[in-house]
Amino acid sequence: MKRLSIAAVLLFASFSIAQTDHPIVLHAARLLDVKSGKLIKPGEVLVEGDRIAEVGTSVARPKGVEVIDLGDRTLVPGLIDAHIHLFLHPGAEDLQTVQESVPQRTITATVAAREDLMAGFTAERDMGSEGAGSADSAVRNAIDSGQVPGPRLRVSGNAISILSGHEDALGYNPAQKVIPNSDQANSADELVAVERAQFKEGADFIKIYQTGHDEVVNGRFTSPFQYTEPQLEAAVKEAARVGRKVAVHATAEPGELYAAQAGVASIDHANVLGDETIRLMKEKQIFAVPTFTIFEYFAGHAASPAAEKRERDMLAIKLADFKRQVAAGVPFAVGSDVGPFPHGTQAREYTLMVKNGMTPAAVLQAGLINGAKLLGWEGQIGSLEKGYFADIVAVPGDPLSDISVLEHVAFVMKAGVVYKK
């Protein structure tokens, strides 16, 4: 029998880690106050059960306390990724959803969830199981029950698209009836019916493909819309009826405008936003989720020179418009679209948002404060405050000076349980 490495044994042992029955004090050289965008020096957090009991430069030492000294590091709230795909891994997306069974993909998704957690991501929004249906609900439930380690999850099941639209198994022999990666709806009534089915299967929110077939033509980015504003409004109203939200994949106008008019929670990718769309997003606090990392990855891993040129042309247009969006005050959340690139590496998204025009403090606030709002955990995660969940990571150096330190998480705690030390 092949022996497991010590690291593997410890990792599998973490599956059964229980909530500690004694208080813990975390001590580090610095602590990030996300809301003020400042550091506390030194920083300490008192954890009791799954919650933060006290934060400051020096906290109480209750009887039986365990003190964990993290040295010359910064305590940061657990990272949030608002756009992930647990059921995807590097390779041909369409092929893996056809060639790999849902049970196999579900096992792979649990591994991906563990990798994301160990990289410091304690909360994520899974933006479509890509043909695996409600299997993401099973992964979420297994994490919540302590069967497997992973982040807090908001899941959507399959994304919703139109017949012959984005992710509809295009390019295959129609006679083979290849299953699409999305659930199909072609009218407002069908959208509502599909939403209700997805909620029955465990979806926390709805993801809709609002654009598809992206192209760069004469230096301009184009992508046809899939749903009208009234159709999207019907979807948003149905989700709101049961206290839930709608997110859209949207990359161009007028699809993004229709989504903003309908009042979606987020416009993901948001490559080129029109002036009226920006105005509505600011007014309604609709978050743009840029997903730079996936664009960078596709440009660097293109299958041909022509494909690479297309990806780089698209990225150049996206970068120019992002700077305009930042200047206009568009509200942002941070999401990487991890899955097609390796899980556990998506802190790169925070780095790229700074590289492309935002300050480290603004990106951290977008990722953590806005991310908590978008995922529906406002006041519970995204900040190190009394009463919040004890979702805490430690990074080397100062993230306000060098945001890339988030790519080197040294310590991970979720709900008071230490997963990486």
Phi, psi and chi 1 to 4 in degrees:
 res  aa     phi    psi   chi1   chi2   chi3   chi4
   1 MET       -  137.2  178.5 -177.2  -68.5      -
   2 LYS   -71.4  130.9 -176.0  177.7  179.1 -179.8
   3 ARG   -82.2  142.1  -68.0 -173.2  176.7 -178.4
   4 LEU   -77.3  145.1  -69.1  172.4      -      -
   5 SER   -68.7  161.8   67.3      -      -      -
   6 ILE   -58.5  -41.1  -67.8  175.9      -      -
   7 ALA   -61.1  -41.4      -      -      -      -
   8 ALA   -66.3  -40.8      -      -      -      -
   9 VAL   -60.3  -45.7  170.8      -      -      -
  10 LEU   -63.5  -37.7  -68.6  174.0      -      -
  11 LEU   -67.9  -44.1 -166.8   53.0      -      -
  12 PHE   -67.3  -31.8  -79.6  109.2      -      -
  13 ALA   -63.4  -29.6      -      -      -      -
  14 SER   -66.2  -16.8   70.8      -      -      -
  15 PHE   -57.6  -35.2  -75.0   14.6      -      -
  16 SER  -103.4   12.9   59.4      -      -      -
  17 ILE   -62.1  129.7  -71.0  178.4      -      -
  18 ALA  -101.3  163.7      -      -      -      -
  19 GLN   -59.2  131.6 -174.9   67.6   54.3      -
  20 THR   -67.4  147.7   55.7      -      -      -
  21 ASP   -99.9   14.7   58.0    0.4      -      -
  22 HIS  -135.1  153.9   59.6  -90.7      -      -
  23 PRO   -69.7  154.7   23.3  -31.8      -      -
  24 ILE  -128.6  136.3  -63.7  173.7      -      -
  25 VAL  -111.2  125.1  167.4      -      -      -
  26 LEU   -98.5  128.1  -57.2  179.1      -      -
  27 HIS  -122.2  135.3  173.9   92.2      -      -
  28 ALA  -150.4  166.8      -      -      -      -
  29 ALA   -63.1  -29.3      -      -      -      -
  30 ARG  -144.1  157.5  -63.6  162.5  -61.9  -84.0
  31 LEU  -139.2  133.4 -179.5  147.0      -      -
  32 LEU   -88.2  120.7  176.6   65.1      -      -
  33 ASP   -91.7   99.0 -177.9  -25.5      -      -
  34 VAL   -62.8  -43.3  179.4      -      -      -
  35 LYS   -65.3  -37.1  -67.9 -179.4  178.0  177.8
  36 SER   -87.9  -16.9   69.9      -      -      -
  37 GLY    70.0   32.5      -      -      -      -
  38 LYS  -129.9  164.7  -62.6  178.8  179.6  178.0
  39 LEU  -103.1  144.6  -65.7  176.4      -      -
  40 ILE  -103.4  131.4  -63.6  172.9      -      -
  41 LYS  -130.8  124.8  -58.1  178.3 -177.0  178.9
  42 PRO   -68.8  179.3   30.2  -35.5      -      -
  43 GLY  -123.9  137.6      -      -      -      -
  44 GLU  -137.3  146.9  -70.1 -166.4  -13.8      -
  45 VAL  -133.5  128.6 -179.9      -      -      -
  46 LEU   -96.9  122.4  171.7   61.3      -      -
  47 VAL  -111.1  127.0  176.2      -      -      -
  48 GLU  -126.3  116.9  -65.7 -178.5  -18.8      -
  49 GLY    66.7 -130.1      -      -      -      -
  50 ASP   -99.4    9.7   64.2   -7.8      -      -
  51 ARG  -123.4  159.2  -60.1  -82.9  177.4  165.5
  52 ILE   -83.3  127.2  -65.6  173.1      -      -
  53 ALA   -99.5  -27.1      -      -      -      -
  54 GLU  -162.2  146.1 -172.1 -179.8  -12.1      -
  55 VAL  -136.8  139.7  177.1      -      -      -
  56 GLY   172.1 -166.2      -      -      -      -
  57 THR   -79.8  -22.8   56.9      -      -      -
  58 SER  -153.0  122.4  178.7      -      -      -
  59 VAL  -113.2  169.8  -61.5      -      -      -
  60 ALA   -62.7  154.0      -      -      -      -
  61 ARG  -118.3   82.6  -59.6  -69.4 -159.5  -87.6
  62 PRO   -63.1  164.7  -16.1   29.3      -      -
  63 LYS   -60.2  134.4 -176.8  178.0  179.4 -179.5
  64 GLY    79.6   11.9      -      -      -      -
  65 VAL   -68.7  145.2   68.3      -      -      -
  66 GLU  -104.4  126.3  175.4 -171.4    0.8      -
  67 VAL  -103.2  124.2  178.1      -      -      -
  68 ILE  -110.2  110.5  -59.9  176.8      -      -
  69 ASP   -93.0  113.7 -170.1  -18.1      -      -
  70 LEU   -97.3    7.5  -66.2  163.6      -      -
  71 GLY    63.9 -140.0      -      -      -      -
  72 ASP   -81.9   62.5 -173.3   24.3      -      -
  73 ARG  -131.7  172.5  -63.8 -172.6  173.8   91.2
  74 THR  -115.1  128.0  -57.3      -      -      -
  75 LEU   -79.4  128.9  -63.9  173.3      -      -
  76 VAL  -133.3  146.0  177.4      -      -      -
  77 PRO   -57.6  149.4  -22.6   32.5      -      -
  78 GLY   -50.5  136.3      -      -      -      -
  79 LEU   -70.7  153.5  -57.2  179.6      -      -
  80 ILE  -124.9  132.8  -61.3  172.7      -      -
  81 ASP  -119.8  113.8 -169.1  -26.7      -      -
  82 ALA   -88.7    5.9      -      -      -      -
  83 HIS  -152.0   98.4 -168.2  126.2      -      -
  84 ILE  -132.9  168.1   69.8  158.4      -      -
  85 HIS  -138.0   95.7  -66.6  -77.6      -      -
  86 LEU   -64.8  -26.2  -72.6  176.5      -      -
  87 PHE   -93.3   10.9  -75.2   76.7      -      -
  88 LEU  -116.6  150.3  -68.0  179.8      -      -
  89 HIS  -140.8  164.3   58.7   76.7      -      -
  90 PRO   -54.8  136.3  -28.9   37.3      -      -
  91 GLY   137.2 -172.7      -      -      -      -
  92 ALA   -72.0  112.9      -      -      -      -
  93 GLU   -57.8  -48.5  -66.5  177.4   57.2      -
  94 ASP   -62.3  -42.1  -68.5  -22.2      -      -
  95 LEU   -66.0  -41.9  -72.9  178.3      -      -
  96 GLN   -68.1  -31.0   71.1 -168.1   46.8      -
  97 THR   -74.4  -21.6   58.5      -      -      -
  98 VAL   -89.6  -41.1  171.5      -      -      -
  99 GLN   -84.8  -24.9  -66.6  177.0  -18.7      -
 100 GLU  -104.2  135.2  -61.7  173.9    8.0      -
 101 SER   -70.8  159.1   68.7      -      -      -
 102 VAL   -61.9  -41.1  170.9      -      -      -
 103 PRO   -58.3  -43.5  -29.1   37.7      -      -
 104 GLN   -62.9  -43.4  177.5   61.0   53.5      -
 105 ARG   -66.8  -31.3  -64.8 -179.0   65.4 -150.0
 106 THR   -67.7  -40.6  -56.2      -      -      -
 107 ILE   -61.9  -44.6  -67.4  170.3      -      -
 108 THR   -60.6  -37.5  -58.5      -      -      -
 109 ALA   -65.2  -36.3      -      -      -      -
 110 THR   -66.8  -34.9   63.4      -      -      -
 111 VAL   -66.5  -42.5  174.7      -      -      -
 112 ALA   -61.9  -40.2      -      -      -      -
 113 ALA   -61.7  -42.4      -      -      -      -
 114 ARG   -62.6  -43.3 -177.9 -169.7   67.3 -160.2
 115 GLU   -63.3  -39.8  -69.7  171.6  -14.6      -
 116 ASP   -65.3  -42.9  -71.9   -4.9      -      -
 117 LEU   -61.1  -44.7  177.2   64.1      -      -
 118 MET   -67.0  -19.2  -61.9  -59.5  -78.5      -
 119 ALA   -87.6    2.2      -      -      -      -
 120 GLY   102.4    2.7      -      -      -      -
 121 PHE   -90.9  106.4  -73.5   86.0      -      -
 122 THR   -98.5   -5.1   56.4      -      -      -
 123 ALA  -149.9  137.5      -      -      -      -
 124 GLU  -147.7  157.8  -62.9 -177.6  -41.1      -
 125 ARG  -115.5  113.3 -171.5  175.9   60.7  151.3
 126 ASP   -84.1  111.7 -168.2   85.2      -      -
 127 MET   -92.9   52.3  -69.1  -72.4  -74.8      -
 128 GLY   114.9  127.5      -      -      -      -
 129 SER   -85.0    2.3   59.8      -      -      -
 130 GLU    54.2   58.1  -57.8  -74.6  -19.8      -
 131 GLY    93.8   -5.7      -      -      -      -
 132 ALA   -93.1    4.0      -      -      -      -
 133 GLY    58.6 -131.2      -      -      -      -
 134 SER   -85.3   12.9   61.2      -      -      -
 135 ALA   -61.3  -27.0      -      -      -      -
 136 ASP   -67.2  -28.0   54.7    0.6      -      -
 137 SER   -64.6  -36.9  -62.4      -      -      -
 138 ALA   -65.9  -40.1      -      -      -      -
 139 VAL   -64.7  -46.1  174.7      -      -      -
 140 ARG   -56.2  -46.6  176.3 -157.9   59.6 -154.6
 141 ASN   -65.6  -36.9  -65.2  -14.5      -      -
 142 ALA   -66.2  -37.8      -      -      -      -
 143 ILE   -66.5  -46.9  -68.5  169.7      -      -
 144 ASP   -62.5  -32.1  -71.1  -12.3      -      -
 145 SER   -86.4   -4.0   66.0      -      -      -
 146 GLY    85.1   10.3      -      -      -      -
 147 GLN   -72.9  -35.7  -67.8  175.4  -72.8      -
 148 VAL  -136.7  152.5  -62.6      -      -      -
 149 PRO   -82.7  146.1   29.9  -33.8      -      -
 150 GLY   175.0  175.3      -      -      -      -
 151 PRO   -74.0  166.2   -8.6   24.5      -      -
 152 ARG   -62.0  138.5  -54.7  177.5 -171.9  -79.9
 153 LEU  -126.8  139.8  -70.0  177.3      -      -
 154 ARG  -110.8  128.1  -62.2  -61.4 -165.8 -164.6
 155 VAL  -124.3  155.2  -58.3      -      -      -
 156 SER  -120.1   -6.1   65.7      -      -      -
 157 GLY    68.4 -150.3      -      -      -      -
 158 ASN   -70.0  148.1  -75.9  -18.9      -      -
 159 ALA   -70.5  163.1      -      -      -      -
 160 ILE  -108.8  135.2  -56.3  175.1      -      -
 161 SER  -145.7  170.7 -171.8      -      -      -
 162 ILE   -88.4  162.6   60.0  173.1      -      -
 163 LEU   -59.9  129.8  179.8   67.2      -      -
 164 SER    69.9   14.6   80.8      -      -      -
 165 GLY   -93.7 -160.7      -      -      -      -
 166 HIS   -61.2  132.1 -165.8   58.8      -      -
 167 GLU    67.8   27.6  -63.5  -68.1  -17.0      -
 168 ASP   -99.1   39.4 -172.3   18.2      -      -
 169 ALA    50.8   44.2      -      -      -      -
 170 LEU   -74.1  150.3  -57.4  176.9      -      -
 171 GLY    91.2    0.4      -      -      -      -
 172 TYR  -101.5  164.6  -67.0   94.2      -      -
 173 ASN   -63.2  114.5  176.7    0.1      -      -
 174 PRO   -57.0  -28.9  -23.1   33.8      -      -
 175 ALA   -66.7  -20.6      -      -      -      -
 176 GLN   -79.2  -15.3  -64.9  -61.0  -38.8      -
 177 LYS    52.5   52.8  -59.1 -172.7 -175.2  -55.5
 178 VAL   -63.2  131.3  175.9      -      -      -
 179 ILE   -68.7  129.9  -60.7  171.7      -      -
 180 PRO   -70.8  161.2   25.7  -33.7      -      -
 181 ASN   -79.2   -8.9  -68.3  -11.0      -      -
 182 SER  -119.8  164.2   57.4      -      -      -
 183 ASP   -91.4  140.2  -70.3  -18.5      -      -
 184 GLN   -99.9  140.2  -67.5  179.5   -2.8      -
 185 ALA  -149.5  131.4      -      -      -      -
 186 ASN  -117.3    7.4  -65.9  -57.0      -      -
 187 SER  -155.6  171.9   66.1      -      -      -
 188 ALA   -61.5  -42.8      -      -      -      -
 189 ASP   -62.6  -41.2  -72.5  -15.8      -      -
 190 GLU   -68.5  -36.2  -71.1 -178.7    4.3      -
 191 LEU   -58.4  -47.9  -85.4  167.8      -      -
 192 VAL   -62.5  -41.9  169.7      -      -      -
 193 ALA   -63.3  -42.9      -      -      -      -
 194 VAL   -66.3  -41.6  171.5      -      -      -
 195 GLU   -56.4  -46.8  -75.1 -179.7  -78.9      -
 196 ARG   -62.2  -39.1  -70.0  174.3  178.6  172.8
 197 ALA   -64.9  -41.0      -      -      -      -
 198 GLN   -68.2  -38.5  -69.4 -172.3  -15.5      -
 199 PHE   -64.4  -39.0  -71.0  143.5      -      -
 200 LYS   -59.1  -36.0  177.4 -178.4  177.5  180.0
 201 GLU   -83.6   -3.0  -66.4  170.1   -1.9      -
 202 GLY   113.8    7.2      -      -      -      -
 203 ALA   -65.8  138.6      -      -      -      -
 204 ASP   -87.7  -25.5  -64.0  -51.6      -      -
 205 PHE  -154.8  176.2   69.9   97.6      -      -
 206 ILE  -115.0  134.8  -63.2  -62.3      -      -
 207 LYS  -112.4  131.0  179.1 -170.6  175.8  177.9
 208 ILE  -122.8  133.3  -66.5  175.1      -      -
 209 TYR   -80.9  110.8  -75.3  122.2      -      -
 210 GLN   -96.7  -19.5  172.5   57.8   -5.8      -
 211 THR  -137.4  168.3   63.4      -      -      -
 212 GLY  -169.1  173.3      -      -      -      -
 213 HIS    57.9   56.9  -49.0  -59.2      -      -
 214 ASP   -67.9  139.6  -59.4  -17.5      -      -
 215 GLU  -146.5  153.5  -66.5  -67.5  -16.8      -
 216 VAL  -110.4  117.6  176.4      -      -      -
 217 VAL  -124.1  117.8 -179.9      -      -      -
 218 ASN    52.9   42.4  -64.1  -35.2      -      -
 219 GLY    78.3    4.1      -      -      -      -
 220 ARG  -114.8  142.0  -66.0  177.0   61.0   85.8
 221 PHE   -89.3  131.9 -174.8   84.1      -      -
 222 THR  -134.2  151.0   65.3      -      -      -
 223 SER  -163.7  121.5 -174.8      -      -      -
 224 PRO   -68.3  143.6   24.4  -33.8      -      -
 225 PHE   -75.8  159.0   72.2   89.5      -      -
 226 GLN  -112.3  -31.2  -59.7 -158.4  152.9      -
 227 TYR  -127.0  147.3  -65.5  100.9      -      -
 228 THR   -79.3  167.2   64.3      -      -      -
 229 GLU   -60.5  -45.0 -174.1  -83.8  -29.6      -
 230 PRO   -60.7  -35.8  -25.7   36.1      -      -
 231 GLN   -65.9  -44.5  -70.4  171.0  -28.3      -
 232 LEU   -66.2  -37.1  -72.1  178.2      -      -
 233 GLU   -62.0  -39.5 -176.2  178.7   11.1      -
 234 ALA   -62.0  -39.8      -      -      -      -
 235 ALA   -66.3  -42.5      -      -      -      -
 236 VAL   -64.9  -41.9  169.7      -      -      -
 237 LYS   -65.1  -39.2  -74.8 -176.4  176.0  179.1
 238 GLU   -66.1  -42.1  175.2   58.5   23.2      -
 239 ALA   -64.0  -43.0      -      -      -      -
 240 ALA   -64.1  -30.1      -      -      -      -
 241 ARG   -56.8  -32.7 -177.4 -178.2   67.4   82.8
 242 VAL  -111.7   22.8  -69.7      -      -      -
 243 GLY    73.2   30.4      -      -      -      -
 244 ARG  -126.0  176.6  -61.9  177.3 -170.3  177.2
 245 LYS  -125.2  165.7  -58.3  174.7 -177.8  178.5
 246 VAL  -120.3  132.1  171.9      -      -      -
 247 ALA  -115.8  146.8      -      -      -      -
 248 VAL  -124.4  141.7  -64.3      -      -      -
 249 HIS   -81.5  114.3  162.9  119.1      -      -
 250 ALA  -149.0  130.6      -      -      -      -
 251 THR  -122.9   -7.2   56.5      -      -      -
 252 ALA  -158.5  165.8      -      -      -      -
 253 GLU   -86.4  152.9  -61.0  -69.2    5.8      -
 254 PRO   -88.5    4.4   34.7  -37.5      -      -
 255 GLY   -58.2  -39.9      -      -      -      -
 256 GLU   -66.3  -38.9  -68.0  160.9  -32.9      -
 257 LEU   -62.5  -44.2  175.0   59.8      -      -
 258 TYR   -60.0  -38.5  -62.3  159.9      -      -
 259 ALA   -66.2  -43.0      -      -      -      -
 260 ALA   -65.7  -41.0      -      -      -      -
 261 GLN   -62.3  -35.9  -70.6  170.9  -27.7      -
 262 ALA   -75.0  -18.3      -      -      -      -
 263 GLY    85.3   39.5      -      -      -      -
 264 VAL   -66.5  166.2  -59.2      -      -      -
 265 ALA   -81.2  -35.2      -      -      -      -
 266 SER  -151.1  149.8   69.0      -      -      -
 267 ILE  -113.5  108.6  -64.5  177.0      -      -
 268 ASP   -93.9  136.4  -70.6   63.5      -      -
 269 HIS    88.5  -57.7  -51.0  -55.3      -      -
 270 ALA    47.4   51.8      -      -      -      -
 271 ASN   -63.2  -46.2  -71.3    0.0      -      -
 272 VAL  -138.4  111.0 -178.7      -      -      -
 273 LEU  -104.7  130.1  -61.9  174.3      -      -
 274 GLY   -74.0  164.6      -      -      -      -
 275 ASP   -60.5  -42.9  -68.8  -18.1      -      -
 276 GLU   -68.6  -35.5  177.7   61.6    8.2      -
 277 THR   -63.2  -44.8  -57.0      -      -      -
 278 ILE   -60.2  -43.2  -71.6  174.7      -      -
 279 ARG   -60.4  -44.6 -174.2 -169.0   70.8   77.7
 280 LEU   -67.9  -37.8  -72.5  170.3      -      -
 281 MET   -64.0  -39.3  -68.3  176.7   72.8      -
 282 LYS   -67.9  -42.9  -68.3  168.7   62.6  177.6
 283 GLU   -65.0  -42.7  176.0 -174.2  -56.8      -
 284 LYS   -96.4   -0.6  -61.4 -178.6  179.6 -176.5
 285 GLN    54.3   52.4  -75.4  -61.7  -72.0      -
 286 ILE   -90.6  125.4  -62.8  169.3      -      -
 287 PHE   -84.2  135.7  -63.2  113.8      -      -
 288 ALA   -89.8  135.7      -      -      -      -
 289 VAL  -121.4   98.1 -175.9      -      -      -
 290 PRO   -68.1  -33.3  -22.7   34.1      -      -
 291 THR    54.4   53.8   65.1      -      -      -
 292 PHE   -63.4  -36.0  -79.2  112.8      -      -
 293 THR   -62.0  -39.0  -45.0      -      -      -
 294 ILE   -68.4  -35.9 -166.8   66.7      -      -
 295 PHE   -66.9  -41.4  -75.2   85.1      -      -
 296 GLU   -62.9  -42.3  178.1 -173.2   66.4      -
 297 TYR   -65.8  -45.9 -176.9   83.1      -      -
 298 PHE   -63.4  -37.6  -77.1  158.4      -      -
 299 ALA   -65.0  -36.0      -      -      -      -
 300 GLY   -84.9   -8.8      -      -      -      -
 301 HIS  -129.0   31.9  -66.2   76.6      -      -
 302 ALA   -67.5  150.1      -      -      -      -
 303 ALA   -80.0  -17.3      -      -      -      -
 304 SER  -152.9  162.1   67.8      -      -      -
 305 PRO   -57.7  -37.9  -27.1   36.1      -      -
 306 ALA   -65.6  -40.7      -      -      -      -
 307 ALA   -67.0  -38.9      -      -      -      -
 308 GLU   -63.5  -42.0 -180.0 -178.9   -3.1      -
 309 LYS   -61.4  -42.6 -177.3 -179.9 -175.5  -54.6
 310 ARG   -59.8  -46.5  175.0 -175.7  178.2  -85.9
 311 GLU   -64.6  -41.2  -63.9  -66.8  -20.0      -
 312 ARG   -72.2  -35.2  -65.6 -158.7 -178.8  -79.6
 313 ASP   -63.3  -42.0  -73.3  -11.4      -      -
 314 MET   -64.4  -42.5 -167.6 -176.6  -54.9      -
 315 LEU   -65.6  -37.8 -177.6   55.3      -      -
 316 ALA   -63.3  -41.8      -      -      -      -
 317 ILE   -65.0  -42.0  -67.1  169.4      -      -
 318 LYS   -62.1  -44.4 -179.2  178.7 -179.2   67.3
 319 LEU   -62.4  -43.7  -69.9  175.5      -      -
 320 ALA   -63.0  -42.3      -      -      -      -
 321 ASP   -72.6  -31.5 -157.8   71.5      -      -
 322 PHE   -60.2  -43.6  177.0   69.9      -      -
 323 LYS   -60.0  -38.3  -69.2  178.6  170.6   59.5
 324 ARG   -66.5  -39.4 -173.0  176.6   69.1   87.8
 325 GLN   -64.5  -42.2  -66.0  171.9   25.3      -
 326 VAL   -61.2  -46.6  171.8      -      -      -
 327 ALA   -62.8  -31.5      -      -      -      -
 328 ALA   -82.6   -9.2      -      -      -      -
 329 GLY    84.5   27.8      -      -      -      -
 330 VAL   -62.4  134.8  170.7      -      -      -
 331 PRO   -74.3  134.4   23.7  -29.2      -      -
 332 PHE  -119.4  151.4  -68.1  101.2      -      -
 333 ALA  -123.2  168.3      -      -      -      -
 334 VAL  -110.0  121.7  178.2      -      -      -
 335 GLY  -145.8  139.6      -      -      -      -
 336 SER  -102.9  -22.5   67.7      -      -      -
 337 ASP    68.6   29.9 -148.9   -4.4      -      -
 338 VAL   -61.1  147.7   67.8      -      -      -
 339 GLY   142.5  -64.2      -      -      -      -
 340 PRO   -62.5  -24.2  -26.9   36.5      -      -
 341 PHE  -113.2  163.5   67.6   92.0      -      -
 342 PRO   -62.9  132.6  -25.7   35.9      -      -
 343 HIS   -61.4  147.3  -80.9  -84.1      -      -
 344 GLY    90.2   -2.4      -      -      -      -
 345 THR  -114.0    8.6   67.9      -      -      -
 346 GLN   -80.6   -1.2   65.0  -97.5   44.9      -
 347 ALA   -62.9  -13.6      -      -      -      -
 348 ARG   -54.9  -29.5  173.3   73.0  175.3  162.3
 349 GLU   -61.2  -40.3 -174.3   69.2   23.1      -
 350 TYR   -62.0  -42.1  -75.9   77.6      -      -
 351 THR   -63.0  -44.1  -58.8      -      -      -
 352 LEU   -68.5  -33.8  -71.0  176.4      -      -
 353 MET   -66.8  -33.5  -70.8 -179.9   73.1      -
 354 VAL   -72.0  -45.9  171.1      -      -      -
 355 LYS   -56.3  -33.0  178.0 -178.3  177.9 -178.9
 356 ASN   -97.7   11.1  -65.9  -34.6      -      -
 357 GLY   135.1   -6.7      -      -      -      -
 358 MET  -102.0  157.2  -66.9  179.1   71.1      -
 359 THR   -79.5  154.9   66.5      -      -      -
 360 PRO   -55.7  -41.7  -28.6   37.6      -      -
 361 ALA   -62.5  -41.6      -      -      -      -
 362 ALA   -66.0  -39.3      -      -      -      -
 363 VAL   -68.2  -41.1  172.2      -      -      -
 364 LEU   -63.3  -39.3  -73.9  160.7      -      -
 365 GLN   -67.4  -38.8  -70.4  164.2   -9.8      -
 366 ALA   -63.8  -44.8      -      -      -      -
 367 GLY   -70.0  -41.3      -      -      -      -
 368 LEU   -97.3  -51.1  -58.1  174.5      -      -
 369 ILE   -73.7  -52.2  -64.0  173.2      -      -
 370 ASN   -68.1  -35.4  -67.7  -10.1      -      -
 371 GLY   -60.7  -41.5      -      -      -      -
 372 ALA   -62.8  -40.6      -      -      -      -
 373 LYS   -63.6  -46.4  -68.7  177.6 -177.8  177.1
 374 LEU   -63.8  -37.7 -177.0   54.4      -      -
 375 LEU   -82.4   -4.9  -88.4   62.1      -      -
 376 GLY    81.3   23.9      -      -      -      -
 377 TRP  -120.7   31.2  -80.3  -52.8      -      -
 378 GLU   -59.9  135.0 -177.0  178.0    7.4      -
 379 GLY    80.7    2.1      -      -      -      -
 380 GLN  -118.9  -36.2  -59.1  -70.7  -50.5      -
 381 ILE  -138.6  173.4   63.3  172.8      -      -
 382 GLY    92.8   -2.7      -      -      -      -
 383 SER  -154.4  152.3 -176.2      -      -      -
 384 LEU   -95.5   92.4  -59.1 -179.1      -      -
 385 GLU  -140.4  155.0  -62.0 -176.9   47.1      -
 386 LYS   -56.9  132.5 -178.7  178.4  179.6  179.0
 387 GLY    92.0  -16.1      -      -      -      -
 388 TYR   -75.9  158.6  -81.1   54.8      -      -
 389 PHE   -60.1  143.5  -79.8  114.5      -      -
 390 ALA   -81.6   68.2      -      -      -      -
 391 ASP  -102.4  103.8  -65.7   -1.7      -      -
 392 ILE  -139.7  135.8  -53.0  166.2      -      -
 393 VAL  -125.7  162.3  -57.9      -      -      -
 394 ALA  -125.9  135.9      -      -      -      -
 395 VAL  -128.4  153.1  -62.3      -      -      -
 396 PRO   -73.6  149.4   28.1  -35.0      -      -
 397 GLY    73.1 -159.5      -      -      -      -
 398 ASP  -119.3  110.5  171.8    7.2      -      -
 399 PRO   -66.5  -18.9   23.1  -32.9      -      -
 400 LEU   -76.6  -20.0  -65.3  175.6      -      -
 401 SER   -98.2  -35.7  -62.0      -      -      -
 402 ASP  -141.7   95.9  178.8    6.8      -      -
 403 ILE   -62.5  -22.0 -165.4   76.3      -      -
 404 SER   -67.2  -11.4   70.3      -      -      -
 405 VAL   -63.3  -19.0  -61.0      -      -      -
 406 LEU   -65.4  -16.5  -62.0 -176.6      -      -
 407 GLU   -81.8    2.2  -61.0  178.3   45.8      -
 408 HIS  -134.6   56.6  -53.9  -75.1      -      -
 409 VAL   -67.6  128.8  167.8      -      -      -
 410 ALA  -104.3  -16.9      -      -      -      -
 411 PHE  -147.2  137.6  170.9   89.0      -      -
 412 VAL  -135.2  125.7  178.0      -      -      -
 413 MET  -126.7  134.2  169.8 -176.5  -80.7      -
 414 LYS  -130.7  124.8  176.3 -167.2  159.5 -160.0
 415 ALA    53.9   37.8      -      -      -      -
 416 GLY    82.3   -1.5      -      -      -      -
 417 VAL  -101.4  129.5  175.6      -      -      -
 418 VAL   -84.4  120.5  176.4      -      -      -
 419 TYR  -105.7  -22.8  -72.5   89.9      -      -
 420 LYS  -144.8  127.4 -177.7  177.1 -176.9  179.1
 421 LYS  -144.2      - -178.7  179.2  175.9 -178.9
